Amino acid sequence: MMKYTLVALALFMGVAVCGAYGARPRPSDQALIAKEEDLNDKCRGGLGTSRATMAACDRREAVLGVLEKRNICWGPSDSIEAEKHWVRCKPQKP
């Protein structure tokens, strides 16, 4: 009985951690993340005076807003940029 209790507890803890800060985003969010990365490449790699570049930057900001609403952030915030990746956002303090 104890063995089954430990297995159930381990499964529960795994589910709880998946929604925690720093956890990877859900597979259902991957398309939106790919869109942001594509727009980021167009925004950062385009000519600053180009309308297409500016439009890509504007669309990227809109996608970033949607990601934030879905609790997805580029981080962890205390990591250097080279180590950052898409994670669940850290809860805001009240």
Gaussian input, Z-matrix of N, CA and C with variables (Angstrom, degrees):
# hf/3-21g

backbone

0 1
 N
 C     1     B1
 C     2     B2     1     A1
 N     3     B3     2     A2     1     D1
 C     4     B4     3     A3     2     D2
 C     5     B5     4     A4     3     D3
 N     6     B6     5     A5     4     D4
 C     7     B7     6     A6     5     D5
 C     8     B8     7     A7     6     D6
 N     9     B9     8     A8     7     D7
 C    10    B10     9     A9     8     D8
 C    11    B11    10    A10     9     D9
 N    12    B12    11    A11    10    D10
 C    13    B13    12    A12    11    D11
 C    14    B14    13    A13    12    D12
 N    15    B15    14    A14    13    D13
 C    16    B16    15    A15    14    D14
 C    17    B17    16    A16    15    D15
 N    18    B18    17    A17    16    D16
 C    19    B19    18    A18    17    D17
 C    20    B20    19    A19    18    D18
 N    21    B21    20    A20    19    D19
 C    22    B22    21    A21    20    D20
 C    23    B23    22    A22    21    D21
 N    24    B24    23    A23    22    D22
 C    25    B25    24    A24    23    D23
 C    26    B26    25    A25    24    D24
 N    27    B27    26    A26    25    D25
 C    28    B28    27    A27    26    D26
 C    29    B29    28    A28    27    D27
 N    30    B30    29    A29    28    D28
 C    31    B31    30    A30    29    D29
 C    32    B32    31    A31    30    D30
 N    33    B33    32    A32    31    D31
 C    34    B34    33    A33    32    D32
 C    35    B35    34    A34    33    D33
 N    36    B36    35    A35    34    D34
 C    37    B37    36    A36    35    D35
 C    38    B38    37    A37    36    D36
 N    39    B39    38    A38    37    D37
 C    40    B40    39    A39    38    D38
 C    41    B41    40    A40    39    D39
 N    42    B42    41    A41    40    D40
 C    43    B43    42    A42    41    D41
 C    44    B44    43    A43    42    D42
 N    45    B45    44    A44    43    D43
 C    46    B46    45    A45    44    D44
 C    47    B47    46    A46    45    D45
 N    48    B48    47    A47    46    D46
 C    49    B49    48    A48    47    D47
 C    50    B50    49    A49    48    D48
 N    51    B51    50    A50    49    D49
 C    52    B52    51    A51    50    D50
 C    53    B53    52    A52    51    D51
 N    54    B54    53    A53    52    D52
 C    55    B55    54    A54    53    D53
 C    56    B56    55    A55    54    D54
 N    57    B57    56    A56    55    D55
 C    58    B58    57    A57    56    D56
 C    59    B59    58    A58    57    D57
 N    60    B60    59    A59    58    D58
 C    61    B61    60    A60    59    D59
 C    62    B62    61    A61    60    D60
 N    63    B63    62    A62    61    D61
 C    64    B64    63    A63    62    D62
 C    65    B65    64    A64    63    D63
 N    66    B66    65    A65    64    D64
 C    67    B67    66    A66    65    D65
 C    68    B68    67    A67    66    D66
 N    69    B69    68    A68    67    D67
 C    70    B70    69    A69    68    D68
 C    71    B71    70    A70    69    D69
 N    72    B72    71    A71    70    D70
 C    73    B73    72    A72    71    D71
 C    74    B74    73    A73    72    D72
 N    75    B75    74    A74    73    D73
 C    76    B76    75    A75    74    D74
 C    77    B77    76    A76    75    D75
 N    78    B78    77    A77    76    D76
 C    79    B79    78    A78    77    D77
 C    80    B80    79    A79    78    D78
 N    81    B81    80    A80    79    D79
 C    82    B82    81    A81    80    D80
 C    83    B83    82    A82    81    D81
 N    84    B84    83    A83    82    D82
 C    85    B85    84    A84    83    D83
 C    86    B86    85    A85    84    D84
 N    87    B87    86    A86    85    D85
 C    88    B88    87    A87    86    D86
 C    89    B89    88    A88    87    D87
 N    90    B90    89    A89    88    D88
 C    91    B91    90    A90    89    D89
 C    92    B92    91    A91    90    D90
 N    93    B93    92    A92    91    D91
 C    94    B94    93    A93    92    D92
 C    95    B95    94    A94    93    D93
 N    96    B96    95    A95    94    D94
 C    97    B97    96    A96    95    D95
 C    98    B98    97    A97    96    D96
 N    99    B99    98    A98    97    D97
 C   100   B100    99    A99    98    D98
 C   101   B101   100   A100    99    D99
 N   102   B102   101   A101   100   D100
 C   103   B103   102   A102   101   D101
 C   104   B104   103   A103   102   D102
 N   105   B105   104   A104   103   D103
 C   106   B106   105   A105   104   D104
 C   107   B107   106   A106   105   D105
 N   108   B108   107   A107   106   D106
 C   109   B109   108   A108   107   D107
 C   110   B110   109   A109   108   D108
 N   111   B111   110   A110   109   D109
 C   112   B112   111   A111   110   D110
 C   113   B113   112   A112   111   D111
 N   114   B114   113   A113   112   D112
 C   115   B115   114   A114   113   D113
 C   116   B116   115   A115   114   D114
 N   117   B117   116   A116   115   D115
 C   118   B118   117   A117   116   D116
 C   119   B119   118   A118   117   D117
 N   120   B120   119   A119   118   D118
 C   121   B121   120   A120   119   D119
 C   122   B122   121   A121   120   D120
 N   123   B123   122   A122   121   D121
 C   124   B124   123   A123   122   D122
 C   125   B125   124   A124   123   D123
 N   126   B126   125   A125   124   D124
 C   127   B127   126   A126   125   D125
 C   128   B128   127   A127   126   D126
 N   129   B129   128   A128   127   D127
 C   130   B130   129   A129   128   D128
 C   131   B131   130   A130   129   D129
 N   132   B132   131   A131   130   D130
 C   133   B133   132   A132   131   D131
 C   134   B134   133   A133   132   D132
 N   135   B135   134   A134   133   D133
 C   136   B136   135   A135   134   D134
 C   137   B137   136   A136   135   D135
 N   138   B138   137   A137   136   D136
 C   139   B139   138   A138   137   D137
 C   140   B140   139   A139   138   D138
 N   141   B141   140   A140   139   D139
 C   142   B142   141   A141   140   D140
 C   143   B143   142   A142   141   D141
 N   144   B144   143   A143   142   D142
 C   145   B145   144   A144   143   D143
 C   146   B146   145   A145   144   D144
 N   147   B147   146   A146   145   D145
 C   148   B148   147   A147   146   D146
 C   149   B149   148   A148   147   D147
 N   150   B150   149   A149   148   D148
 C   151   B151   150   A150   149   D149
 C   152   B152   151   A151   150   D150
 N   153   B153   152   A152   151   D151
 C   154   B154   153   A153   152   D152
 C   155   B155   154   A154   153   D153
 N   156   B156   155   A155   154   D154
 C   157   B157   156   A156   155   D155
 C   158   B158   157   A157   156   D156
 N   159   B159   158   A158   157   D157
 C   160   B160   159   A159   158   D158
 C   161   B161   160   A160   159   D159
 N   162   B162   161   A161   160   D160
 C   163   B163   162   A162   161   D161
 C   164   B164   163   A163   162   D162
 N   165   B165   164   A164   163   D163
 C   166   B166   165   A165   164   D164
 C   167   B167   166   A166   165   D165
 N   168   B168   167   A167   166   D166
 C   169   B169   168   A168   167   D167
 C   170   B170   169   A169   168   D168
 N   171   B171   170   A170   169   D169
 C   172   B172   171   A171   170   D170
 C   173   B173   172   A172   171   D171
 N   174   B174   173   A173   172   D172
 C   175   B175   174   A174   173   D173
 C   176   B176   175   A175   174   D174
 N   177   B177   176   A176   175   D175
 C   178   B178   177   A177   176   D176
 C   179   B179   178   A178   177   D177
 N   180   B180   179   A179   178   D178
 C   181   B181   180   A180   179   D179
 C   182   B182   181   A181   180   D180
 N   183   B183   182   A182   181   D181
 C   184   B184   183   A183   182   D182
 C   185   B185   184   A184   183   D183
 N   186   B186   185   A185   184   D184
 C   187   B187   186   A186   185   D185
 C   188   B188   187   A187   186   D186
 N   189   B189   188   A188   187   D187
 C   190   B190   189   A189   188   D188
 C   191   B191   190   A190   189   D189
 N   192   B192   191   A191   190   D190
 C   193   B193   192   A192   191   D191
 C   194   B194   193   A193   192   D192
 N   195   B195   194   A194   193   D193
 C   196   B196   195   A195   194   D194
 C   197   B197   196   A196   195   D195
 N   198   B198   197   A197   196   D196
 C   199   B199   198   A198   197   D197
 C   200   B200   199   A199   198   D198
 N   201   B201   200   A200   199   D199
 C   202   B202   201   A201   200   D200
 C   203   B203   202   A202   201   D201
 N   204   B204   203   A203   202   D202
 C   205   B205   204   A204   203   D203
 C   206   B206   205   A205   204   D204
 N   207   B207   206   A206   205   D205
 C   208   B208   207   A207   206   D206
 C   209   B209   208   A208   207   D207
 N   210   B210   209   A209   208   D208
 C   211   B211   210   A210   209   D209
 C   212   B212   211   A211   210   D210
 N   213   B213   212   A212   211   D211
 C   214   B214   213   A213   212   D212
 C   215   B215   214   A214   213   D213
 N   216   B216   215   A215   214   D214
 C   217   B217   216   A216   215   D215
 C   218   B218   217   A217   216   D216
 N   219   B219   218   A218   217   D217
 C   220   B220   219   A219   218   D218
 C   221   B221   220   A220   219   D219
 N   222   B222   221   A221   220   D220
 C   223   B223   222   A222   221   D221
 C   224   B224   223   A223   222   D222
 N   225   B225   224   A224   223   D223
 C   226   B226   225   A225   224   D224
 C   227   B227   226   A226   225   D225
 N   228   B228   227   A227   226   D226
 C   229   B229   228   A228   227   D227
 C   230   B230   229   A229   228   D228
 N   231   B231   230   A230   229   D229
 C   232   B232   231   A231   230   D230
 C   233   B233   232   A232   231   D231
 N   234   B234   233   A233   232   D232
 C   235   B235   234   A234   233   D233
 C   236   B236   235   A235   234   D234
 N   237   B237   236   A236   235   D235
 C   238   B238   237   A237   236   D236
 C   239   B239   238   A238   237   D237
 N   240   B240   239   A239   238   D238
 C   241   B241   240   A240   239   D239
 C   242   B242   241   A241   240   D240
 N   243   B243   242   A242   241   D241
 C   244   B244   243   A243   242   D242
 C   245   B245   244   A244   243   D243
 N   246   B246   245   A245   244   D244
 C   247   B247   246   A246   245   D245
 C   248   B248   247   A247   246   D246
 N   249   B249   248   A248   247   D247
 C   250   B250   249   A249   248   D248
 C   251   B251   250   A250   249   D249
 N   252   B252   251   A251   250   D250
 C   253   B253   252   A252   251   D251
 C   254   B254   253   A253   252   D252
 N   255   B255   254   A254   253   D253
 C   256   B256   255   A255   254   D254
 C   257   B257   256   A256   255   D255
 N   258   B258   257   A257   256   D256
 C   259   B259   258   A258   257   D257
 C   260   B260   259   A259   258   D258
 N   261   B261   260   A260   259   D259
 C   262   B262   261   A261   260   D260
 C   263   B263   262   A262   261   D261
 N   264   B264   263   A263   262   D262
 C   265   B265   264   A264   263   D263
 C   266   B266   265   A265   264   D264
 N   267   B267   266   A266   265   D265
 C   268   B268   267   A267   266   D266
 C   269   B269   268   A268   267   D267
 N   270   B270   269   A269   268   D268
 C   271   B271   270   A270   269   D269
 C   272   B272   271   A271   270   D270
 N   273   B273   272   A272   271   D271
 C   274   B274   273   A273   272   D272
 C   275   B275   274   A274   273   D273
 N   276   B276   275   A275   274   D274
 C   277   B277   276   A276   275   D275
 C   278   B278   277   A277   276   D276
 N   279   B279   278   A278   277   D277
 C   280   B280   279   A279   278   D278
 C   281   B281   280   A280   279   D279

   B1=1.4542
   B2=1.5357
   B3=1.3122
   B4=1.4603
   B5=1.5322
   B6=1.3287
   B7=1.4637
   B8=1.5263
   B9=1.3339
   B10=1.4654
   B11=1.5227
   B12=1.3162
   B13=1.4618
   B14=1.5246
   B15=1.3299
   B16=1.4642
   B17=1.5257
   B18=1.3177
   B19=1.4665
   B20=1.5222
   B21=1.3259
   B22=1.4659
   B23=1.5210
   B24=1.3229
   B25=1.4623
   B26=1.5285
   B27=1.3230
   B28=1.4649
   B29=1.5254
   B30=1.3250
   B31=1.4639
   B32=1.5171
   B33=1.3222
   B34=1.4611
   B35=1.5183
   B36=1.3272
   B37=1.4596
   B38=1.5261
   B39=1.3151
   B40=1.4612
   B41=1.5058
   B42=1.3163
   B43=1.4653
   B44=1.5143
   B45=1.3180
   B46=1.4647
   B47=1.5207
   B48=1.3209
   B49=1.4589
   B50=1.5186
   B51=1.3190
   B52=1.4706
   B53=1.5183
   B54=1.3128
   B55=1.4501
   B56=1.5141
   B57=1.3123
   B58=1.4539
   B59=1.5204
   B60=1.3335
   B61=1.4576
   B62=1.5206
   B63=1.2989
   B64=1.4469
   B65=1.5150
   B66=1.3307
   B67=1.4642
   B68=1.5249
   B69=1.3045
   B70=1.4684
   B71=1.5229
   B72=1.3262
   B73=1.4725
   B74=1.5216
   B75=1.3162
   B76=1.4671
   B77=1.5253
   B78=1.3293
   B79=1.4708
   B80=1.5324
   B81=1.3257
   B82=1.4673
   B83=1.5277
   B84=1.3237
   B85=1.4633
   B86=1.5283
   B87=1.3176
   B88=1.4623
   B89=1.5280
   B90=1.3236
   B91=1.4707
   B92=1.5253
   B93=1.3165
   B94=1.4646
   B95=1.5286
   B96=1.3150
   B97=1.4643
   B98=1.5304
   B99=1.3182
   B100=1.4695
   B101=1.5259
   B102=1.3288
   B103=1.4691
   B104=1.5264
   B105=1.3352
   B106=1.4649
   B107=1.5187
   B108=1.3218
   B109=1.4625
   B110=1.5270
   B111=1.3253
   B112=1.4636
   B113=1.5294
   B114=1.3326
   B115=1.4667
   B116=1.5255
   B117=1.3172
   B118=1.4596
   B119=1.5281
   B120=1.3346
   B121=1.4693
   B122=1.5239
   B123=1.3277
   B124=1.4712
   B125=1.5229
   B126=1.3181
   B127=1.4643
   B128=1.5319
   B129=1.3073
   B130=1.4613
   B131=1.5196
   B132=1.3344
   B133=1.4578
   B134=1.5141
   B135=1.3272
   B136=1.4568
   B137=1.5177
   B138=1.3150
   B139=1.4637
   B140=1.5228
   B141=1.3104
   B142=1.4596
   B143=1.5156
   B144=1.3240
   B145=1.4635
   B146=1.5264
   B147=1.3146
   B148=1.4622
   B149=1.5300
   B150=1.3363
   B151=1.4742
   B152=1.5215
   B153=1.3377
   B154=1.4675
   B155=1.5292
   B156=1.3248
   B157=1.4655
   B158=1.5167
   B159=1.3175
   B160=1.4703
   B161=1.5258
   B162=1.3424
   B163=1.4641
   B164=1.5271
   B165=1.3373
   B166=1.4663
   B167=1.5237
   B168=1.3337
   B169=1.4698
   B170=1.5257
   B171=1.3275
   B172=1.4695
   B173=1.5261
   B174=1.3265
   B175=1.4751
   B176=1.5287
   B177=1.3253
   B178=1.4691
   B179=1.5248
   B180=1.3242
   B181=1.4665
   B182=1.5223
   B183=1.3299
   B184=1.4678
   B185=1.5289
   B186=1.3318
   B187=1.4660
   B188=1.5290
   B189=1.3208
   B190=1.4644
   B191=1.5235
   B192=1.3323
   B193=1.4629
   B194=1.5201
   B195=1.3232
   B196=1.4715
   B197=1.5257
   B198=1.3319
   B199=1.4615
   B200=1.5252
   B201=1.3263
   B202=1.4635
   B203=1.5289
   B204=1.3187
   B205=1.4692
   B206=1.5212
   B207=1.3349
   B208=1.4689
   B209=1.5274
   B210=1.3331
   B211=1.4633
   B212=1.5315
   B213=1.3384
   B214=1.4619
   B215=1.5248
   B216=1.3311
   B217=1.4626
   B218=1.5230
   B219=1.3206
   B220=1.4557
   B221=1.5186
   B222=1.3024
   B223=1.4532
   B224=1.5123
   B225=1.2779
   B226=1.4454
   B227=1.5329
   B228=1.3052
   B229=1.4647
   B230=1.5220
   B231=1.3261
   B232=1.4613
   B233=1.5360
   B234=1.3343
   B235=1.4672
   B236=1.5234
   B237=1.3359
   B238=1.4616
   B239=1.5262
   B240=1.3118
   B241=1.4721
   B242=1.5299
   B243=1.3188
   B244=1.4659
   B245=1.5253
   B246=1.3248
   B247=1.4672
   B248=1.5254
   B249=1.3308
   B250=1.4622
   B251=1.5188
   B252=1.3230
   B253=1.4551
   B254=1.5283
   B255=1.3106
   B256=1.4574
   B257=1.5263
   B258=1.3401
   B259=1.4658
   B260=1.5233
   B261=1.3086
   B262=1.4622
   B263=1.5218
   B264=1.3247
   B265=1.4610
   B266=1.5230
   B267=1.3036
   B268=1.4591
   B269=1.5233
   B270=1.3248
   B271=1.4684
   B272=1.5285
   B273=1.3139
   B274=1.4567
   B275=1.5219
   B276=1.3250
   B277=1.4641
   B278=1.5191
   B279=1.3473
   B280=1.4814
   B281=1.5001
   A1=111.14
   A2=115.77
   A3=120.53
   A4=110.41
   A5=116.36
   A6=121.24
   A7=110.58
   A8=117.28
   A9=121.34
   A10=111.43
   A11=116.32
   A12=120.40
   A13=110.13
   A14=116.45
   A15=119.95
   A16=111.75
   A17=117.04
   A18=120.58
   A19=110.25
   A20=116.93
   A21=120.83
   A22=110.79
   A23=117.07
   A24=121.03
   A25=110.48
   A26=117.10
   A27=120.65
   A28=111.00
   A29=116.83
   A30=120.15
   A31=111.08
   A32=117.25
   A33=121.18
   A34=110.75
   A35=117.41
   A36=120.88
   A37=110.45
   A38=117.70
   A39=120.54
   A40=111.65
   A41=117.73
   A42=122.16
   A43=110.02
   A44=117.57
   A45=120.87
   A46=110.93
   A47=117.34
   A48=120.87
   A49=111.39
   A50=118.27
   A51=120.85
   A52=112.50
   A53=118.45
   A54=121.01
   A55=113.00
   A56=116.92
   A57=121.70
   A58=111.35
   A59=114.34
   A60=121.17
   A61=108.95
   A62=116.34
   A63=121.53
   A64=113.51
   A65=117.59
   A66=120.43
   A67=109.40
   A68=115.67
   A69=120.65
   A70=110.32
   A71=117.32
   A72=120.32
   A73=111.43
   A74=115.07
   A75=121.44
   A76=110.11
   A77=116.84
   A78=120.16
   A79=112.23
   A80=117.32
   A81=120.10
   A82=112.28
   A83=117.85
   A84=121.72
   A85=112.39
   A86=117.60
   A87=121.04
   A88=113.17
   A89=118.27
   A90=120.31
   A91=110.61
   A92=117.12
   A93=121.06
   A94=110.45
   A95=116.94
   A96=120.92
   A97=109.88
   A98=117.54
   A99=121.19
   A100=110.47
   A101=117.44
   A102=121.93
   A103=109.98
   A104=116.99
   A105=120.61
   A106=110.17
   A107=117.38
   A108=120.80
   A109=111.57
   A110=117.35
   A111=121.43
   A112=110.52
   A113=116.07
   A114=120.01
   A115=111.10
   A116=117.80
   A117=121.32
   A118=110.38
   A119=116.83
   A120=120.22
   A121=110.99
   A122=117.12
   A123=121.09
   A124=111.24
   A125=116.69
   A126=121.30
   A127=110.81
   A128=117.06
   A129=121.12
   A130=112.81
   A131=117.37
   A132=120.20
   A133=114.61
   A134=117.12
   A135=120.12
   A136=112.89
   A137=114.94
   A138=120.66
   A139=109.36
   A140=116.45
   A141=120.99
   A142=114.17
   A143=117.49
   A144=121.07
   A145=112.57
   A146=117.13
   A147=121.41
   A148=111.04
   A149=115.81
   A150=119.74
   A151=110.96
   A152=116.57
   A153=120.41
   A154=110.76
   A155=115.85
   A156=119.64
   A157=110.38
   A158=116.51
   A159=120.19
   A160=111.12
   A161=116.63
   A162=120.29
   A163=110.47
   A164=117.16
   A165=120.55
   A166=110.77
   A167=116.38
   A168=120.29
   A169=111.07
   A170=116.67
   A171=120.56
   A172=111.37
   A173=116.58
   A174=119.94
   A175=110.62
   A176=116.36
   A177=120.18
   A178=110.55
   A179=116.85
   A180=120.14
   A181=111.25
   A182=116.62
   A183=120.29
   A184=110.68
   A185=116.69
   A186=120.68
   A187=110.16
   A188=117.59
   A189=120.63
   A190=111.25
   A191=116.73
   A192=120.64
   A193=112.02
   A194=116.36
   A195=120.41
   A196=110.00
   A197=117.08
   A198=120.21
   A199=110.85
   A200=116.52
   A201=120.07
   A202=110.99
   A203=116.78
   A204=120.01
   A205=111.44
   A206=116.34
   A207=121.02
   A208=111.42
   A209=116.60
   A210=123.11
   A211=112.29
   A212=115.95
   A213=121.27
   A214=108.08
   A215=115.80
   A216=121.68
   A217=110.77
   A218=115.53
   A219=122.72
   A220=106.16
   A221=117.66
   A222=119.35
   A223=112.08
   A224=116.37
   A225=131.21
   A226=111.88
   A227=115.55
   A228=121.21
   A229=112.78
   A230=117.82
   A231=120.29
   A232=112.55
   A233=117.45
   A234=122.05
   A235=110.20
   A236=115.40
   A237=118.50
   A238=107.83
   A239=116.74
   A240=121.68
   A241=112.44
   A242=117.60
   A243=121.05
   A244=112.88
   A245=117.81
   A246=121.79
   A247=113.23
   A248=117.38
   A249=120.04
   A250=111.34
   A251=114.30
   A252=123.02
   A253=106.67
   A254=117.48
   A255=120.54
   A256=109.39
   A257=115.58
   A258=122.46
   A259=109.71
   A260=115.90
   A261=121.10
   A262=107.37
   A263=117.11
   A264=121.90
   A265=111.26
   A266=114.79
   A267=121.40
   A268=108.03
   A269=117.54
   A270=119.29
   A271=111.23
   A272=116.12
   A273=121.76
   A274=109.86
   A275=116.41
   A276=119.95
   A277=108.74
   A278=116.95
   A279=119.44
   A280=113.07
   D1=-41.10
   D2=-179.59
   D3=-61.60
   D4=-38.21
   D5=179.63
   D6=-60.23
   D7=-44.24
   D8=179.72
   D9=-67.53
   D10=-35.39
   D11=177.69
   D12=-64.34
   D13=-43.31
   D14=179.35
   D15=-65.72
   D16=-39.66
   D17=177.55
   D18=-63.48
   D19=-45.04
   D20=178.97
   D21=-62.32
   D22=-41.47
   D23=179.08
   D24=-64.51
   D25=-42.35
   D26=178.84
   D27=-62.30
   D28=-42.36
   D29=177.79
   D30=-63.84
   D31=-42.58
   D32=178.79
   D33=-61.85
   D34=-45.01
   D35=-179.37
   D36=-64.24
   D37=-37.03
   D38=177.24
   D39=-62.54
   D40=-41.32
   D41=177.96
   D42=-66.82
   D43=-41.09
   D44=-179.08
   D45=-65.09
   D46=-40.12
   D47=-177.82
   D48=-70.16
   D49=-32.84
   D50=-178.19
   D51=-58.92
   D52=-28.14
   D53=178.87
   D54=-93.89
   D55=3.07
   D56=-174.45
   D57=-82.05
   D58=163.89
   D59=175.86
   D60=-56.58
   D61=136.88
   D62=178.36
   D63=91.60
   D64=-14.02
   D65=178.76
   D66=-70.49
   D67=154.18
   D68=178.53
   D69=-68.65
   D70=148.69
   D71=176.35
   D72=-64.39
   D73=159.99
   D74=178.43
   D75=-67.72
   D76=152.40
   D77=176.47
   D78=-56.95
   D79=-30.40
   D80=-179.96
   D81=-67.02
   D82=-17.67
   D83=178.91
   D84=-91.77
   D85=-6.95
   D86=-174.67
   D87=-62.88
   D88=-36.05
   D89=179.45
   D90=-64.08
   D91=-40.30
   D92=178.85
   D93=-68.02
   D94=-39.23
   D95=177.01
   D96=-63.68
   D97=-42.87
   D98=178.05
   D99=-61.81
   D100=-38.94
   D101=178.13
   D102=-62.83
   D103=-44.65
   D104=179.39
   D105=-61.83
   D106=-43.51
   D107=-178.73
   D108=-64.90
   D109=-38.91
   D110=176.85
   D111=-64.24
   D112=-47.08
   D113=179.51
   D114=-65.68
   D115=-35.65
   D116=177.94
   D117=-62.97
   D118=-42.00
   D119=176.93
   D120=-61.18
   D121=-42.71
   D122=-180.00
   D123=-68.71
   D124=-37.42
   D125=-179.68
   D126=-69.01
   D127=-47.49
   D128=-176.15
   D129=-79.77
   D130=-23.97
   D131=-176.32
   D132=-98.43
   D133=-5.84
   D134=-177.33
   D135=-91.01
   D136=173.50
   D137=176.02
   D138=-72.76
   D139=136.21
   D140=-178.34
   D141=-63.22
   D142=-23.12
   D143=-179.13
   D144=-96.24
   D145=-2.80
   D146=-177.16
   D147=-78.78
   D148=135.24
   D149=176.90
   D150=-63.87
   D151=-36.72
   D152=179.48
   D153=-63.81
   D154=-39.40
   D155=177.86
   D156=-64.87
   D157=-46.65
   D158=-179.29
   D159=-63.28
   D160=-38.28
   D161=178.37
   D162=-65.34
   D163=-39.90
   D164=177.87
   D165=-63.51
   D166=-40.07
   D167=177.78
   D168=-63.83
   D169=-42.63
   D170=178.70
   D171=-64.16
   D172=-42.91
   D173=179.01
   D174=-66.74
   D175=-37.66
   D176=177.58
   D177=-60.32
   D178=-44.23
   D179=179.31
   D180=-61.90
   D181=-38.08
   D182=177.87
   D183=-65.02
   D184=-42.62
   D185=178.93
   D186=-65.73
   D187=-39.81
   D188=176.73
   D189=-59.95
   D190=-37.22
   D191=176.67
   D192=-63.45
   D193=-40.50
   D194=177.79
   D195=-66.31
   D196=-43.17
   D197=178.14
   D198=-59.87
   D199=-42.85
   D200=179.02
   D201=-61.99
   D202=-40.97
   D203=177.50
   D204=-64.05
   D205=-28.73
   D206=176.84
   D207=-85.69
   D208=6.61
   D209=178.16
   D210=67.74
   D211=39.05
   D212=178.28
   D213=-118.68
   D214=127.59
   D215=-176.80
   D216=-130.86
   D217=161.41
   D218=173.97
   D219=-90.33
   D220=113.38
   D221=-175.30
   D222=-173.25
   D223=-156.16
   D224=3.19
   D225=-63.35
   D226=150.28
   D227=-173.88
   D228=-64.42
   D229=-23.63
   D230=-179.52
   D231=-91.62
   D232=9.49
   D233=178.32
   D234=-97.58
   D235=156.20
   D236=172.97
   D237=-71.46
   D238=156.46
   D239=-173.73
   D240=-55.25
   D241=-38.55
   D242=-178.36
   D243=-64.47
   D244=-21.62
   D245=-178.88
   D246=-100.23
   D247=-1.50
   D248=-177.85
   D249=-77.89
   D250=154.16
   D251=177.15
   D252=-157.08
   D253=177.41
   D254=-179.32
   D255=-76.57
   D256=126.15
   D257=-178.03
   D258=-137.79
   D259=167.94
   D260=170.24
   D261=-67.93
   D262=138.19
   D263=-178.10
   D264=-67.26
   D265=150.21
   D266=175.64
   D267=-73.05
   D268=134.46
   D269=179.22
   D270=-59.82
   D271=141.35
   D272=178.14
   D273=-79.44
   D274=140.39
   D275=176.09
   D276=-79.18
   D277=140.36
   D278=-178.96
   D279=-68.79

